[in-house]
Amino acid sequence: MEHTGTGFGTQVIHSGVTPGKDCRPLSMPIYQTSTFYFDTCEQGGRCFAGEEGGYYYSRMGNPTVQLLEEKIAALEGAEAAVATGSGMGAISSALWSIAGAGKHILADKTLYGCTFALLGHGMTRYGVEVTFIDTSDLKAVEENLRENTCAVYLETPANPTLKIADIQAVARIAHGYDPNIKVVVDNTFATPYLQRPLELGADMVVHSATKFLNGHGDALAGFVCGRRDLMDQVRMFGVKDMTGSVLGAQEAFLVLRGLKTFELRMMRHCENARKLADYLVTDPRVETVYFPGVPTHPGHETAKKQMRCFGPVMSIEIKGGKQAGMDFVDHLRMCRIAVSLGDAETLVQHAASMTHSAYSPEELKAAGIPEGLVRISVGLENAEDIIADVKQALDHVK
Ligand SMILES: *Cc1c(COP(=O)(O)O)cnc(C)c1O
């Protein structure tokens, strides 16, 4: 029994016993605590030095967050995973662990808008060189590697054009040039249900778990996954020293709950996306459907090779360009106009004015992002209702 003191205020703070091993909740409790206490200074010292297990401060480790990290590592086939407060927290913690002044990052030019801003406008302020290329063009990868290249960074499928890069081929080229180069893949769109980049030769996977992994649109979270020594670096240097982008226990609990239905949700998302794409390719008002499942998509064969199926996200270009695209979005009745993706609701947004507003018109052009591009994150509603809403919105486009 703990010594609880006799004063009222002291008892408010110290009375009661924390449940121990005899209490076995089915769902992981939310360990809502910043710090953890020790029996002695010596024990505290051993815990800090890593000589014995246990927790000491939630920025370095928390039981709720740790269970989630172990699950994500298992799903990605990684030795370890580090949870972060957002996808951008994961990306910045990973990249700051790898790069520094004088180093060079080779990145794809079609990226999540904030990642593009971090690489193009953020890291370059601190002496990191960044070259943007098209990583689906293997020759471009080969030609742009340099002696000081420390990382190759890409998304596949890429946001928002669903461009596909061949992870295995990119990793082979990068590691052939210099085995120390870290190939980092943002696996947010595919998720480990569809694609496991580490098995294809990537060194690190980053995630916005705000999207499909959580799946309920009620939390921000991110992950970095990879070899244990690399993840120790990300935790002890990237998160602890550089970004502090730690995941809270409440959010970890929400993602743990979301994950219980992850596979079922992904199956439904992908089935609905397939049906919507099948309809869209037959509608003469739609100019192009950007979906790896469409046989004319340039990444179709690579996607077939490295993904379980073609995923839950697509983009479309409507005849009539930018104005037609915006008219279409404005006339949707059930689907929501919102950025983000991976939620139960079908979310639709206009890339150039929303998620990719960090790109200048020239940069949009270079990245192959048409001005009228509309991105659709296909939700969990009934496919007939999604298709009916899209159809009636197309009827309204002048
Ligand atoms: C949303 C997203 C991010 C950023 O994640 P946050 O959780 O919003 O910080 C990064 N990459 C991709 C592909 C995304 O869709």
The ligand as an SDF file (V2000), in Angstrom:
LIG
                    3D

 15 15  0  0  0  0  0  0  0  0999 V2000
   -2.5280   13.5470  -45.2900 C   0  0  0  0  0  0  0  0  0  0  0  0
   -1.2500   13.1220  -45.8630 C   0  0  0  0  0  0  0  0  0  0  0  0
   -0.0310   13.4620  -45.2560 C   0  0  0  0  0  0  0  0  0  0  0  0
    0.0440   14.3360  -44.0250 C   0  0  0  0  0  0  0  0  0  0  0  0
   -0.5550   13.7380  -42.9200 O   0  0  0  0  0  0  0  0  0  0  0  0
   -1.1520   14.5610  -41.6880 P   0  0  0  0  0  0  0  0  0  0  0  0
   -1.6240   13.4750  -40.7940 O   0  0  0  0  0  0  0  0  0  0  0  0
   -2.2510   15.4160  -42.2150 O   0  0  0  0  0  0  0  0  0  0  0  0
   -0.0420   15.3690  -41.1210 O   0  0  0  0  0  0  0  0  0  0  0  0
    1.1240   12.9890  -45.8280 C   0  0  0  0  0  0  0  0  0  0  0  0
    1.1200   12.2360  -46.9500 N   0  0  0  0  0  0  0  0  0  0  0  0
   -0.0340   11.9040  -47.5650 C   0  0  0  0  0  0  0  0  0  0  0  0
    0.0170   11.0770  -48.7880 C   0  0  0  0  0  0  0  0  0  0  0  0
   -1.2520   12.3290  -47.0580 C   0  0  0  0  0  0  0  0  0  0  0  0
   -2.4000   12.0070  -47.6740 O   0  0  0  0  0  0  0  0  0  0  0  0
  1  2  1  0
  2  3  1  0
  2 14  2  0
  3  4  1  0
  3 10  2  0
  4  5  1  0
  5  6  1  0
  6  7  2  0
  6  8  1  0
  6  9  1  0
 10 11  1  0
 11 12  2  0
 12 13  1  0
 12 14  1  0
 14 15  1  0
M  END
$$$$
